[in-house]
Amino acid sequence: MQLLLHIPDHLGERLKLTIPSRQRSKFIAELLEKALPAEGDPLYLAALEVERDTTLNAEMREWREELIADGLRGADETD
């Protein structure tokens, strides 16, 4: 399959300087194999479900905000 991708100029130049022209497709395919989750990976699918759960995400956002604020007051400050 052929894809048209746009990447920053500095990365394109580094790719051209580093990887010979006849090896670039293989190089990029190997990077994608390493970076993309395997099809049907149960952990990845579970993470997607968590990301899609708006109720859970709202609850996690509340926890995060409370945890970030917790302990930030100085020792001499009170509620």
Secondary structure, 3 states (H helix, E strand, C coil): CCCCCCCCHHHHHHHHHHCCHHHHHHHHHHHHHHHCCCCCCHHHHHHHHHHHCHHHHHHHHHHHHHHHHCCCCCCCCCC
